Amino acid sequence: MRHAFVGTMTIVDTVSIQLALTKGLFRSEGLTVRTRTIQGGAAGIPLLKSGQLDRATSLRS
């Protein structure tokens, strides 16, 4: 099982990640996903650089 740590914001743009978690779609592909709430893209960058997150989401422009 592979693991991924994803930073998400509490906005509608991240609903697809939450829905996939709820439906077990990541797990069915052999991936354990853990989320961490971040306050924006700028807050996610240091976490990505330090390896605390594998991926981060923020507002789309």
VEXFIGU-339223 format. One line per field, with one value per atom (N, C-alpha, C): z, y, x; residue number from 1; chain; atom name. Coordinates in nm, 2 decimals, padded with zeros to 4 digits, m for minus. Each point is the difference from the previous one (the first is absolute). Example, Ala and Ser with C-alpha at 12.3 -4.5 7.8 and 13.67 -1.06 7.14 Angstrom:
BEGIN
up	(00.78, 00.00, 00.00, m00.07, 00.00, 00.08) $
north	(m00.57, 00.12, 00.12, 00.11, 00.11, 00.11) $
east	(01.32, m00.09, 00.09, m00.04, 00.09, m00.08) $
pos	(1, 1, 1, 2, 2, 2) $
unit	(A, A, A, A, A, A) $
site	(N, CA, C, N, CA, C) $
This chain:
BEGIN
up	(00.00, 00.00, 00.00, m00.09, m00.01, 00.08, 00.05, 00.09, m00.07, 00.01, m00.04, 00.10, 00.02, 00.09, m00.08, 00.01, m00.09, 00.09, m00.04, 00.07, m00.07, 00.07, m00.07, 00.08, m00.07, 00.06, 00.02, 00.08, 00.03, m00.10, m00.13, m00.11, m00.09, m00.08, m00.09, m00.10, m00.04, m00.09, 00.04, 00.13, 00.05, 00.02, m00.04, 00.02, m00.07, m00.11, m00.07, 00.08, 00.07, 00.09, 00.11, 00.07, 00.11, m00.05, m00.12, m00.05, m00.03, m00.06, m00.03, 00.13, 00.11, 00.12, 00.06, 00.00, 00.05, m00.07, m00.13, m00.08, m00.01, 00.06, 00.01, m00.14, m00.08, m00.13, 00.00, 00.09, 00.01, 00.06, 00.10, 00.06, m00.10, m00.09, m00.10, m00.10, m00.01, m00.09, 00.08, 00.13, 00.07, 00.06, 00.02, 00.05, 00.13, 00.10, 00.13, m00.01, 00.01, m00.01, 00.13, 00.06, 00.12, m00.04, 00.05, m00.03, 00.12, m00.03, 00.10, m00.05, 00.09, m00.04, 00.00, m00.12, m00.01, m00.02, 00.02, m00.01, m00.13, m00.10, m00.13, m00.06, m00.13, m00.07, 00.06, 00.04, 00.07, 00.12, 00.08, 00.12, m00.04, m00.11, m00.04, m00.05, m00.06, m00.06, 00.10, 00.12, 00.09, 00.04, 00.01, 00.04, m00.11, m00.13, m00.11, m00.01, 00.02, 00.00, 00.10, 00.12, 00.11, 00.00, m00.10, m00.01, 00.09, 00.07, 00.09, m00.09, m00.12, m00.09, m00.13, m00.07, m00.13, m00.11, 00.03, m00.09, 00.08, m00.06, 00.06, m00.10, 00.04, m00.08, 00.05, m00.10, 00.04, m00.10, 00.01, m00.09, m00.14, m00.09, m00.14, m00.05, m00.10, m00.05, m00.13) $
north	(m00.12, 00.12, 00.12, 00.09, 00.13, 00.11, 00.09, 00.11, 00.14, 00.08, 00.14, 00.09, 00.11, 00.11, 00.12, 00.04, 00.11, 00.11, 00.12, 00.12, 00.05, 00.03, 00.05, 00.12, 00.08, 00.12, m00.04, 00.07, m00.03, 00.08, m00.03, 00.07, m00.11, 00.04, m00.09, m00.07, 00.07, m00.06, m00.13, m00.03, m00.13, m00.11, 00.03, m00.10, m00.14, 00.01, m00.13, m00.09, 00.06, m00.07, m00.07, 00.09, m00.05, m00.11, 00.01, m00.10, m00.13, 00.01, m00.12, m00.07, 00.08, m00.07, m00.07, 00.07, m00.06, m00.12, 00.00, m00.12, m00.11, 00.03, m00.11, m00.01, 00.10, m00.02, 00.00, 00.07, 00.00, m00.14, m00.05, m00.13, m00.11, 00.01, m00.11, 00.00, 00.10, 00.01, m00.02, m00.04, m00.03, 00.12, 00.11, 00.12, 00.04, 00.03, 00.05, 00.15, 00.08, 00.15, 00.05, 00.09, 00.08, 00.14, 00.08, 00.14, 00.08, 00.12, 00.10, 00.14, 00.07, 00.12, 00.11, 00.07, 00.11, 00.13, 00.11, 00.13, 00.07, m00.07, 00.06, m00.06, 00.03, m00.05, 00.04, 00.12, 00.05, m00.08, m00.04, m00.08, m00.14, m00.05, m00.14, m00.01, 00.10, m00.01, m00.05, 00.06, m00.05, m00.15, m00.04, m00.13, m00.10, 00.04, m00.08, m00.01, 00.11, 00.00, m00.08, m00.01, m00.07, m00.15, m00.04, m00.14, m00.03, 00.10, m00.03, m00.02, 00.05, m00.02, m00.05, m00.09, m00.05, 00.09, 00.06, 00.07, 00.11, 00.11, 00.10, 00.06, 00.04, 00.06, 00.14, 00.09, 00.13, 00.06, 00.12, 00.06, m00.01, m00.02, 00.01, 00.14, 00.04, 00.14, m00.01) $
east	(00.08, m00.08, 00.09, m00.03, 00.08, m00.08, 00.07, m00.05, 00.02, m00.10, 00.01, m00.06, 00.07, m00.05, m00.03, m00.13, m00.05, m00.05, 00.04, m00.04, m00.12, m00.11, m00.13, m00.05, m00.07, m00.07, m00.14, m00.07, m00.14, m00.09, 00.02, m00.07, m00.06, m00.10, m00.06, 00.09, 00.11, 00.09, 00.06, 00.00, 00.06, m00.10, m00.12, m00.11, 00.03, 00.07, 00.03, 00.09, 00.10, 00.08, m00.08, m00.08, m00.08, m00.10, m00.06, m00.09, 00.07, 00.12, 00.08, 00.04, 00.03, 00.03, m00.12, m00.11, m00.13, m00.04, 00.02, m00.04, 00.11, 00.11, 00.11, 00.07, m00.01, 00.06, 00.16, 00.06, 00.14, 00.05, m00.07, 00.03, m00.01, m00.11, m00.02, 00.12, 00.07, 00.12, 00.13, m00.01, 00.12, 00.07, m00.08, 00.06, m00.07, 00.08, m00.06, 00.03, m00.11, 00.01, m00.04, 00.09, m00.03, m00.01, m00.09, m00.01, 00.04, 00.04, 00.03, m00.05, m00.07, m00.06, 00.11, 00.01, 00.10, m00.08, 00.06, m00.07, 00.02, 00.06, 00.02, 00.12, 00.02, 00.12, 00.13, 00.01, 00.13, 00.03, m00.10, 00.02, 00.04, m00.04, 00.04, 00.14, 00.06, 00.13, 00.11, 00.01, 00.10, m00.02, m00.13, m00.03, 00.04, m00.02, 00.04, 00.16, 00.06, 00.15, 00.06, m00.06, 00.06, m00.05, m00.08, m00.05, m00.11, m00.06, m00.12, m00.12, m00.01, m00.10, 00.05, m00.07, 00.03, m00.06, m00.12, m00.07, m00.09, m00.02, m00.09, m00.09, m00.12, m00.10, m00.03, m00.03, m00.04, m00.10, m00.04, m00.10, 00.05, m00.09, 00.03, m00.02, 00.08, m00.02, m00.07) $
pos	(1, 1, 1, 2, 2, 2, 3, 3, 3, 4, 4, 4, 5, 5, 5, 6, 6, 6, 7, 7, 7, 8, 8, 8, 9, 9, 9, 10, 10, 10, 11, 11, 11, 12, 12, 12, 13, 13, 13, 14, 14, 14, 15, 15, 15, 16, 16, 16, 17, 17, 17, 18, 18, 18, 19, 19, 19, 20, 20, 20, 21, 21, 21, 22, 22, 22, 23, 23, 23, 24, 24, 24, 25, 25, 25, 26, 26, 26, 27, 27, 27, 28, 28, 28, 29, 29, 29, 30, 30, 30, 31, 31, 31, 32, 32, 32, 33, 33, 33, 34, 34, 34, 35, 35, 35, 36, 36, 36, 37, 37, 37, 38, 38, 38, 39, 39, 39, 40, 40, 40, 41, 41, 41, 42, 42, 42, 43, 43, 43, 44, 44, 44, 45, 45, 45, 46, 46, 46, 47, 47, 47, 48, 48, 48, 49, 49, 49, 50, 50, 50, 51, 51, 51, 52, 52, 52, 53, 53, 53, 54, 54, 54, 55, 55, 55, 56, 56, 56, 57, 57, 57, 58, 58, 58, 59, 59, 59, 60, 60, 60, 61, 61, 61) $
unit	(A, A, A, A, A, A, A, A, A, A, A, A, A, A, A, A, A, A, A, A, A, A, A, A, A, A, A, A, A, A, A, A, A, A, A, A, A, A, A, A, A, A, A, A, A, A, A, A, A, A, A, A, A, A, A, A, A, A, A, A, A, A, A, A, A, A, A, A, A, A, A, A, A, A, A, A, A, A, A, A, A, A, A, A, A, A, A, A, A, A, A, A, A, A, A, A, A, A, A, A, A, A, A, A, A, A, A, A, A, A, A, A, A, A, A, A, A, A, A, A, A, A, A, A, A, A, A, A, A, A, A, A, A, A, A, A, A, A, A, A, A, A, A, A, A, A, A, A, A, A, A, A, A, A, A, A, A, A, A, A, A, A, A, A, A, A, A, A, A, A, A, A, A, A, A, A, A, A, A, A, A, A, A) $
site	(N, CA, C, N, CA, C, N, CA, C, N, CA, C, N, CA, C, N, CA, C, N, CA, C, N, CA, C, N, CA, C, N, CA, C, N, CA, C, N, CA, C, N, CA, C, N, CA, C, N, CA, C, N, CA, C, N, CA, C, N, CA, C, N, CA, C, N, CA, C, N, CA, C, N, CA, C, N, CA, C, N, CA, C, N, CA, C, N, CA, C, N, CA, C, N, CA, C, N, CA, C, N, CA, C, N, CA, C, N, CA, C, N, CA, C, N, CA, C, N, CA, C, N, CA, C, N, CA, C, N, CA, C, N, CA, C, N, CA, C, N, CA, C, N, CA, C, N, CA, C, N, CA, C, N, CA, C, N, CA, C, N, CA, C, N, CA, C, N, CA, C, N, CA, C, N, CA, C, N, CA, C, N, CA, C, N, CA, C, N, CA, C, N, CA, C, N, CA, C, N, CA, C, N, CA, C, N, CA, C, N, CA, C) $
